[in-house]
Amino acid sequence: MPDQFQSRSATNNLIVDALPDADYSRLQPSLEPVQLPLGEIIYEPQKPIEYVYFPINSMASIIAGTLGGQSAEVGVIGNEGIIGIEALMGVDLSTKVVLMQVSDSALRIKTEDIRKEFKKGGALQDLVLRFIHCFIEQISQTALCNRLHTIEERLARWLLMCRDRSQTDKLPLTQEFLAIMLGVQRSGVTRAAVNLQDSGFVTYSRGKITIVNRTGLENLSCSCYRIVQEVYEKFPSSSL
């Protein structure tokens, strides 16, 4: 076995770690470890997508906006996926704000470099396309959830999604930030957070939410969380 394969270690990004050795060896020289601080904006509307990111215990929010300045989160991507998937579809400019919601590290790669590997039609393309399927399911279910379910149910779902991607029960989230993520008024988030704390599911203090009863959150959350979770649990296996 070639030496570069013997020293390969897990990155904790599902797509990168699922690549066969030969595919990984072609991509690895172009992968750059970076730190992504909380709140950092990595893409802005009508700005070039210069890099694509593979998160590692970090999570990004994809935020859609209106011409009137209103905004709401439409999806989240953590270590199960890749940020900047539109660049692999031939899109050069971002149409959304993408910011880091949970800070940690990532592997980034220049858009031109990953496009070359993606166009080979090998394992990377297969994994990315199956991740896109998962992400579409998440976006679709989020749209349904925002239309049908209470703020408490949506907040519980969202906290569980953060927990799954950050691997920590302590989430640095202000109420202003939560209001944007859920697309509701801050007063609604405040009431929902208080209700979750009174129920013993979370504690909230100085911009930090700590999950203390995951089972309680799962029971409170609407079925949207479980529906999407079941889709992601099959990734990156060969059948979705």
TORNURO-367070 format. One record per atom (N, C-alpha, C): z, x, y. Coordinates in steps of 0.02 Angstrom, whole numbers, plus 32768, in hexadecimal, padded with zeros to 4 digits. Each point is the difference from the previous one (the first is absolute). Example, Ala and Ser with C-alpha at 12.3 -4.5 7.8 and 13.67 -1.06 7.14 Angstrom:
% residues 2
818682947EE4 80007FD3803B 8000802D803C 7FDC7FEE8035 8003802A803B 80257FD98037 
***
This chain:
% residues 240
8000802B7FC4 80007FD5803C 8000802C803E 7FD77FF18034 7FFE8028803C 804280038023 800E80378022 8041800B8020 80107FCA8033 7FCC7FE88026 80107FD08035 80197FBE7FE4 7FF07FF17FC0 80187FC37FE1 804780087FE7 8012803C7FEB 8043800B7FE4 80367FF68034 7FF28010803F 80337FFC8034 80027FBD8024 7FD77FD17FEA 7FFD7FBF8022 80427FDB7FF8 801A7FE68036 803E7FD87FFE 7FF37FBD8022 802B7FD07FF1 7FF87FBD801B 800A8000804B 7FD87FD88022 80057FFA8049 80287FC38015 80087FD07FD2 80207FC0800D 7FD27FCF8025 7FC0800F8002 7FCF7FCD8015 7FDA7FEB7FC2 7FFD7FBF7FF3 7FE57FE87FC1 7FB680117FF7 7FDA7FFD8036 7FB8800E7FFA 7FF5804A7FF1 8020802C8027 7FF780487FF6 801880147FBA 80397FE67FEB 801C80147FBF 7FD87FE57FC5 7FD97FCB800C 7FD87FE37FC9 7FBC80237FF9 7FEF802D802D 7FC080227FFC 800080307FC4 7FCA80027FDB 7FF980337FCB 800280458020 801280327FD8 80098044801A 7FC180198024 7FC67FF57FE3 7FC38019801F 7FF47FE18045 800C7FBF8005 7FF77FDE8041 803480178032 803D80087FE9 80368017802D 7FF180468019 7FE7802B7FD5 7FF380458015 7FCB80058036 7FD17FD18001 7FCE7FFF8035 801D7FE88042 80307FD17FFB 801D7FE1803C 8039802A801D 802680217FD4 803F80218014 7FF98031803A 7FCC802B8003 7FFB802F8038 7FFB7FDE8044 7FEA7FC28002 7FF87FDC803F 803C7FD68013 80317FFA7FD2 803C7FD7800D 803380298027 80197FE38037 802F8022802C 80417FD88004 803A801D7FEE 80407FDC8007 80117FF8804A 80147FC38013 80147FF28045 803D7FD48000 802680028037 80377FD3800B 7FEA7FC8802F 80137FC37FF0 7FED7FC68028 803F7FDF801A 8013800E803F 803E7FE5801C 7FFD7FB48008 803B7FE18002 80067FB8800B 7FDF7FEE8042 7FD57FCD7FFE 7FE07FE7803C 7FC180258014 7FEE80357FDD 7FC380258013 7FC37FD57FF2 7FD47FFD8031 7FC17FDB7FF9 7FCB80307FE6 7FE57FF27FC6 7FCE802D7FE3 7FB87FE6800B 7FF87FC0800C 7FBF7FE48012 80097FCF8038 7FCE7FFD802D 7FFE7FCF8035 7FBB7FE18002 7FFB7FC18017 7FBF7FDF8002 7FCC80288028 7FC480047FE4 7FC78021801F 8009804B8007 802E801D7FDA 800880487FFE 7FE7801B7FBD 7FE4803D7FFF 7FE4801B7FC3 803580097FC9 7FED7FF37FC2 802B800D7FC6 7FF280477FE9 8027802F8019 7FF380477FF2 801E80157FBD 80387FE07FED 802280127FC2 800F7FC17FD8 800480087FBE 80177FCD7FD2 8041801A7FE2 80307FD37FF3 804380147FEC 80147FE37FBC 802280297FD8 80207FEA7FC2 804C8003800C 80217FC8800D 80488001800F 802A80177FC6 803980208010 803280157FCF 80447FE88019 801B7FCC7FE2 803F7FE28016 80007FEE804A 7FC67FF2801A 7FF97FE78044 7FD87FBF7FFD 80007FDB8036 7FDC7FC07FFF 7FE37FF28045 7FC27FEA8000 7FDD7FF0803E 7FF67FB48005 80037FE8803E 7FF07FBA800F 7FBA7FFC801D 7FDA7FD07FE8 7FBF7FF2801D 800A7FC3802C 7FF380088041 80117FCC8031 7FC17FE78022 7FF67FBF7FFD 7FC87FDF8021 80177FE58043 7FD47FFE8030 80127FE88042 7FCD7FCF801C 80147FDB8033 7FD37FD28022 7FED801D8044 7FCE7FE28020 7FEB80178042 80377FF38033 802D7FD07FF0 80377FF0802D 803C802D7FF9 7FFD80307FD2 803780307FF8 80327FEF7FCA 7FF67FC97FDC 802D7FEF7FC9 7FEE80297FC3 8031800D7FD6 7FF280297FC4 802E7FEC7FC7 7FE980107FC4 80277FF27FC3 7FE7802E7FC9 802E80107FD3 7FEE80297FC7 7FD87FD67FCE 7FCB801F7FE5 7FD77FDD7FCE 800480227FBB 801E803C7FFD 800580227FC0 802980408006 801880187FC7 8025803F7FFE 7FE3802B7FC8 80028042800B 7FE8802F7FCE 803380387FF9 8014800C7FC3 802F80367FF2 7FE380307FCD 802B801D7FD7 7FE980357FD3 7FD67FE67FC6 7FF57FBE7FFE 7FD37FE57FCE 7FB780068015 7FF38014803E 7FBC7FFB8018 7FE88035802F 7FD17FED8029 7FDD802C802D 7FF77FDC8043 800E80238036 7FF87FE58043 7FBF8019801D 7FD77FD18018 7FBF8012801B 7FC77FEF7FD1 800B7FCE7FD5 7FCE7FEF7FCE 7FBD7FEA801F 80027FE6803E 7FC27FEB8020 7FD0803B800B 801D803B8008 7FD6803C8009 7FD5800D7FC3 80187FED7FC5 7FDB800A7FC3 7FCA7FCB7FF6 80007FCE802C 7FCD7FCC7FFE 7FCB800C8036 8002803B801E 7FCF80108033 80147FEF8047 803E7FEA800A 80187FEE8043 801B803F8022 7FEB800C803E 8015803C8024 80397FF38031 80067FC28018 80347FEF8032 80317FCE7FE3 803F800B800E 80347FD07FEA 7FFB7FBF8028 80107FC97FE0 80027FBF8022 80477FE78008 803180247FE4 80457FEA8001 802E80398018 803B7FED8015 80358031800C 8022800D7FBD 8008803F7FEF 802480127FC3 8038802F8014 803E7FEC7FF4 8038802A8013 803180087FC6 802780348004 802F800F7FCB 803F7FD68008 800E7FDB7FCD 80397FD38000 803C801F7FDC 7FF280297FCE 803280277FDD 7FE980488002 8028802C801D 7FEA8045800A 800D802B7FC2 7FD3802D7FF4 800780327FCB 7FBF80288000 7FEF801D7FC7 7FC6802B7FFD 7FC37FDB7FE5 7FC780238006 7FC17FE67FE5 7FD2803C7FF5 7FCB7FF37FDA 7FC980307FFB 7FC67FE48027 7FE58028802C 7FC77FE98026 7FC3802B7FF1 7FC67FE2800A 7FC180227FF1 7FCD7FEA8034 7FD6802C8014 7FCC7FEF8031 7FD27FCB7FE2 7FED7FD1802B 7FD67FC97FE8 7FC080197FE0 7FE18031801D 7FC180197FE5 8009801D7FBA 803B801F7FF3 800C801E7FBF 800B7FCC7FCA 80277FCD800F 800D7FCD7FCC 7FC37FD57FF5 7FD77FF68033 7FC27FDA7FF6 7FD280227FCD 7FFD80428002 7FD680257FD1 80177FF37FB8 804280027FF4 801A7FF47FBD 7FF77FB87FEB 800B7FD2802F 7FFA7FB87FF1 7FB87FEF7FEC 7FD0801F8020 7FBA7FF17FF2 7FE9801A7FBD 8027802B7FE0 7FEF80187FBE 80047FC87FCC 80257FCB8011 80057FC77FD2 802D800C7FC5 802F802F8005 802C80107FC9 80437FDD8003 803480247FE9 80437FE27FFA 801C7FEB8043 7FF580288035 801B7FED8041 7FE47FBE8017 7FBF7FF77FFA 7FE17FC18015 801D7FC67FD8 800780097FBF 801B7FCC7FD5 80477FEC8015 802A8032800C 80457FF28013 80047FDF8044 7FD98017802F 80017FE38043 7FE97FB87FFF 7FCB7FF27FDA 7FE77FBB7FFD 80347FD17FE1 802480197FCD 80347FD57FE2 803C7FF8802E 800E80348029 80347FF88032 7FEA7FCC8034 7FC280028014 7FE77FCF8031 800A7FB97FE6 7FF47FF77FBF 800D7FBE7FE2 80497FEB800A 802E802F7FF2 80477FF18009 80107FEF8049 7FE38026802D 800E7FF78047 7FE57FBD8019 7FC67FED7FE8 7FE47FBE8013 802E7FC87FE8 801B80087FC3 80307FCF7FE6 803D7FFC802D 8018803A8017 803A8001802C 7FF27FDC8042 7FC78010801F 7FEE7FE18040 7FF87FB47FF8 7FE07FEB7FCA 7FF57FB97FF5 80427FDB7FF8 802D801D7FD9 80417FE07FF4 802A8000803F 7FFA80348029 80258003803F 7FEA7FC8802F 7FBE7FF38003 7FE77FCA802A 801C7FBD7FE9 80027FF57FBF 801C7FC27FE5 804A7FFC800F 802380377FF6 80498002800B 80117FF08048 7FDC801D802F 800E7FF58047 7FF47FB88014 7FD67FDD7FDC 7FF17FBA800F 80337FD17FE2 801B80107FC5 80267FCF7FDA 804C800B7FFD 8017803D8009 8045800F7FEE 802C800F803D 80417FF97FF5 803080098036 8005804A8014 801C800C803B 800980448018 802E80277FD1 80347FDF7FE6 802E80217FD2 7FDC80177FC1 7FD67FD47FE4 7FDB80127FC4 7FCF8039800E 7FDF7FFD8038 7FD080348012 80228042800E 803B7FFE8021 8025803D800D 801880207FBF 80187FD77FD2 8016801A7FBF 7FC580217FDC 7FC77FDF8000 7FC4801D7FE0 7FEE8042801F 800180028042 7FEB803C8024 8030803A7FF4 80417FF37FFF 803180347FF2 7FF8801C7FBA 7FF17FD57FD0 7FF580187FBC 7FC2802B7FFB 7FCC7FEE8025 7FC480298000 800D8045801F 802980018035 80138040801E 8028802A7FCE 802F7FE17FDF 802B80237FD0 7FD7801E7FC7 7FD07FDA7FE7 7FD780187FC9 7FD8803E8012 7FEC8005803F 7FD580378015 8026803B801C 803D7FF68018 80268037801E 8033801E7FD1 80107FDC7FC9 803180197FCF 8045800A801E 80117FD98034 80438004801C 80157FBA8017 80427FF37FFB 801B7FC08016 800D7FFE804B 7FFE803A8021 800E80048047 7FBF80048027 7FF27FCB8025 7FC07FFA8023 800B7FFF804C 7FE480308025 800980038049 7FD37FCE8023 80187FC3800A 7FD77FCA801A 80257FDB8038 7FE48000803B 801C7FDA8037 7FE77FB77FFC 80247FD48022 7FEB7FBA8000 7FBE7FF78025 7FF380298034 7FC17FFC8023 7FC780117FD1 800B80347FD8 7FCD80167FD0 7FF57FCA7FCB 80357FE37FE7 7FFA7FCB7FCE 7FDA7FC4801B 800C7FEF803F 7FDD7FC7801E 7FB5800B8001 7FEB803D800F 7FB880107FFF 7FE67FFD7FB9 8026801B7FD1 7FE980027FBA 7FF77FBA7FE4 802D7FD38012 7FFD7FBC7FE5 7FD97FD0802C 7FEE8015803C 7FDA7FD6802D 80287FC58019 8041800B800F 802B7FCA8018 80268018803D 80237FD18021 802A80128039 803D80287FE8 8019802B802C 803A80287FEE 803C7FD47FEE 80087FC88023 80397FD47FF1 7FFE7FE67FB8 7FC37FF47FE6 7FF97FE97FBB 801480367FCF 7FEE803E800F 801380387FD5 804B800A8001 801E7FF9803B 804880098007 80257FCE7FD3 7FEC7FC18003 80207FCC7FD7 7FF6800F7FB6 7FC480147FED 7FF2800E7FBA 8029803B7FE7 800480368029 8026803B7FEC 804A7FEF7FF9 801A7FD7802E 80467FEB7FFC 800C7FD87FC0 7FD27FD47FF0 80077FD87FC3 8000802B7FC1 7FD580337FFF 7FFF802D7FC7 803F80297FFB 801B8013803A 803F80278000 803B7FD47FEB 80027FC2801A 80367FD27FED 7FFF7FF07FB6 7FC480027FE2 7FFA7FF27FB8 8011803D7FD6 800D80388020 8013803C7FDB 7FC680277FE3 7FC27FF28018 7FC680237FE5 7FF280428025 800F80028041 7FF2803C8028 803A800A8031 8002803C801C 8029800D803B 7FD280198037 80117FF1803E 7FD580138037 802B801F8037 7FEC803C8016 802680228034 7FD580348022 7FFC7FFC8042 7FDF80328029 7FBA80137FE7 7FD87FCD7FF7 7FBB800C7FED 7FF580157FB9 80317FF57FD5 7FF980137FBA 80157FC67FD3 7FD57FEE7FD2 80107FCC7FCF 800B80227FBC 80387FEF7FE1 800F801C7FBE 80017FC77FCD 7FD980077FCC 7FFF7FCE7FCB 803B800D7FD2 802C7FCE7FF9 803B80097FD6 7FFE7FD27FC3 7FD27FD17FFF 7FFA7FD37FC7 7FB77FEF7FF5 7FDE802C7FDB 7FB87FF67FF5 7FF27FC07FD9 802A7FF27FCE 7FF57FC37FD9 80037FC2802C 80308000802F 80057FC8802E 7FC17FF8802A 7FE680398018 7FC37FFE8028 7FC57FE57FD6 7FFC80167FC2 7FCA7FEA7FD5 80047FB47FF4 803D7FE87FF8 80097FB87FF5 7FEF7FD8803E 8010801C803B 7FF17FDE803F 7FB680038011 7FE180387FF0 7FB980098012 7FD57FCB7FDF 7FC97FEF8023 7FD17FD07FE4 7FDA80217FC6 7FDA7FD97FDC 7FDC801A7FC6 7FC980318013 7FEF80048041 7FCC802D8016 801080497FEE 804080128006 801380457FEF 7FF0800F7FB7 80147FD37FD4 7FF6800D7FB8 7FB67FFF7FED 7FDA7FD48020 7FB87FFB7FF1 7FDE80438010 800E801A803B 7FE1803F8015 801C803A7FD7 804080007FF2 802080357FDA 7FE180077FBB 7FF17FC77FE1 7FE180027FBD 7FBB80208001 7FDC7FF68037 7FBE80208007 8008804B8005 802F8017802A 80098047800B 801E80237FC2 80277FDC7FD9 801E801F7FC5 7FCB80157FCD 7FC67FE28002 7FCA80127FD2 7FD6803A801A 800C8014803E 7FDA8037801E 802780417FF7 7FE080397FEF 7FB7800A7FF9 7FE77FFC7FB8 801B7FD37FD7 7FE77FF97FBB 7FB77FE98001 7FE080017FC8 7FB87FF37FFD 7FEE7FB78007 80317FD37FF9 7FF07FB98004 802F7FDE8031 7FE37FDD8030 80277FDB8031 7FFF7FB67FF1 
***
